[in-house]
Amino acid sequence: MVQQSTKASAGLRRLLSGDEAVAAAARELGVSLGTGYPGTPSTEVLEYFATLGGRAQWAPNEKVAMEVGVGAAFAGARALVTMKHVGLNVAADVLFTAAYTNVQGGLVVVSADDPGMASSQNEQDNRRYAVAAGVPMFEPSDSQEAYEMTAAAFDVAERWHIPVILRLTTRLCHAKTLVDTGRFTASAPPETFVRDIPGRVMIPAYAKPAHRRLRAKLAEIAEWVETCAWTRTVEGSGRVGVITSGVSYAHVREAIADAPVLKLGMTHPVPIEAARAFAQTVDECIVIEEGDPYLEETLRAAGIAVRGKDPMYRFGELSVQRVRRILAGDTSAEPTPPRGNPPQLCPTCPHRLVFQALSRLNCIVSGDIGCYTLGVLPPFEAMDCCVCMGASIGAGLGLRHALPDEEARRVVSVIGDSTFVHSGLTGLVEMVYNPPTTGHLVMVLDNGTTAMTGLQEHPGTGRTLNHEPTNRLDIERVAEAIGIRRIHTVDPRELGSDGLETLIAETLASGELAMIVTRRPCALIEERVATAAAGACNE
């Protein structure tokens, strides 16, 4: 169980973002391992955890991170697994079955949602995952609660031996508020392996009773949440009451300061009876929530009379002004936000030369997630589809299989080095296993970093999360081992756009399965790469 600290440092105030607050709590709680995949807005959790001295590492993708976290928890350790909302899609296979297992240590999963899609390809609401997977979920409303709920999440995880989701959102992740830290002491049980075959080996014979145990745990947690400290009524003088959670609570308190509010810190299970009792104390009860009408639907299904927001407010982040409009039932057109400058590839980015060549060749480009996705914008407009990480290879193969030969020969899959490691490997296996009759070309744009999320390392850089040397994945040798025979590695700056155009054209005309690796470090990490190279030479 988590214990309050009696150290002299208790009560130390810091200005922290939500991400940093989670990391600070994790460090105080003695979290043994933090693992994840970088993705805005979750990235800074592990980076700050490492800065504080915690053991943090980037995994190749979120599924592997979740598996590592589960394994650490099986050893009795406290493990923190971090990712953005779409990362949970990748990790879901592990999470759903891990919920059945009796995880011995505390396992907390940070899922950072991105309402408004500031840096994401969709706007999914991961509260739905808590329900589908059958795991508890906490939602802090500010950095102080992010700090405190991290401890609460580990408490619940260890009490019921179940993974717990800590759901953050973009505004909370990046906004900084004062946090009283130094409140917790590491009181985790000793890390040791206790054999529990029926509780951890999920063959059908063991999984069937495990599912029943999971539902029994959730029933106990549902009873607990009705009266726990995180289900809190804020008294008010108005006759309109509000039920809310997460960062929406801050907007509500400013938009309608005198309203009685039921603030839900845990949103799965939802404290139904507390909400029912609250709704009976007001003339009208309104649910304020970002994203899907999750709370509204849950409360209505329980027969509680609540009013939710108009569907127009389902999109994007909420604000004080938007909450006022929801409370007033205002469905008139919202003011058009001022247009900002569109993002673009850096002026010296080597990816520019690649997209110039692809554009001039009129290729059909199956794109992927990364800074190179900006190749879709003018002046290049050289990307024809982009779905999710790693999809460029599979989608490109599908185009090749379906199109007439003349068009199929124009298809190129473009993927970054970090994304290739994340989920491009299996696409490459598919390419060799089910080759299109016209062949196929995969271009790996290797800039030596995970650039879009803030220049993080990955297995292909040969450096750890802390930029220290480690084993490096060799993309070309992996491709060769899988069965790709035509592999070219070039420096796009040295070859130039014309040279790239010639190489791409010749490779497409060959009709073979091929890979072109364009390798040049991102200008923003050149100093880091030079320092690492100098260190290697001095050893």
Secondary structure as GFF3:
##gff-version 3
##sequence-region A 1 539
A	DSSP	beta_strand	3	4	.	.	.	ID=ss1
A	DSSP	beta_strand	12	17	.	.	.	ID=ss2
A	DSSP	alpha_helix	18	28	.	.	.	ID=ss3
A	DSSP	beta_strand	33	36	.	.	.	ID=ss4
A	DSSP	alpha_helix	44	51	.	.	.	ID=ss5
A	DSSP	beta_strand	56	58	.	.	.	ID=ss6
A	DSSP	alpha_helix	62	74	.	.	.	ID=ss7
A	DSSP	beta_strand	79	84	.	.	.	ID=ss8
A	DSSP	alpha_helix	85	98	.	.	.	ID=ss9
A	DSSP	beta_strand	107	113	.	.	.	ID=ss10
A	DSSP	alpha_helix	127	133	.	.	.	ID=ss11
A	DSSP	beta_strand	137	138	.	.	.	ID=ss12
A	DSSP	alpha_helix	143	160	.	.	.	ID=ss13
A	DSSP	beta_strand	164	169	.	.	.	ID=ss14
A	DSSP	alpha_helix	170	174	.	.	.	ID=ss15
A	DSSP	beta_strand	176	181	.	.	.	ID=ss16
A	DSSP	beta_strand	184	185	.	.	.	ID=ss17
A	DSSP	alpha_helix	197	200	.	.	.	ID=ss18
A	DSSP	alpha_helix	204	225	.	.	.	ID=ss19
A	DSSP	beta_strand	231	234	.	.	.	ID=ss20
A	DSSP	beta_strand	240	245	.	.	.	ID=ss21
A	DSSP	alpha_helix	248	255	.	.	.	ID=ss22
A	DSSP	beta_strand	261	264	.	.	.	ID=ss23
A	DSSP	beta_strand	266	268	.	.	.	ID=ss24
A	DSSP	alpha_helix	272	279	.	.	.	ID=ss25
A	DSSP	beta_strand	284	288	.	.	.	ID=ss26
A	DSSP	alpha_helix	294	301	.	.	.	ID=ss27
A	DSSP	three_ten_helix	311	314	.	.	.	ID=ss28
A	DSSP	alpha_helix	320	328	.	.	.	ID=ss29
A	DSSP	alpha_helix	351	360	.	.	.	ID=ss30
A	DSSP	beta_strand	364	366	.	.	.	ID=ss31
A	DSSP	three_ten_helix	371	376	.	.	.	ID=ss32
A	DSSP	alpha_helix	391	402	.	.	.	ID=ss33
A	DSSP	alpha_helix	405	408	.	.	.	ID=ss34
A	DSSP	beta_strand	411	416	.	.	.	ID=ss35
A	DSSP	alpha_helix	417	419	.	.	.	ID=ss36
A	DSSP	pi_helix	420	424	.	.	.	ID=ss37
A	DSSP	alpha_helix	425	433	.	.	.	ID=ss38
A	DSSP	beta_strand	440	446	.	.	.	ID=ss39
A	DSSP	alpha_helix	475	482	.	.	.	ID=ss40
A	DSSP	beta_strand	486	490	.	.	.	ID=ss41
A	DSSP	alpha_helix	492	510	.	.	.	ID=ss42
A	DSSP	beta_strand	513	519	.	.	.	ID=ss43
A	DSSP	three_ten_helix	523	525	.	.	.	ID=ss44
A	DSSP	alpha_helix	526	538	.	.	.	ID=ss45
###
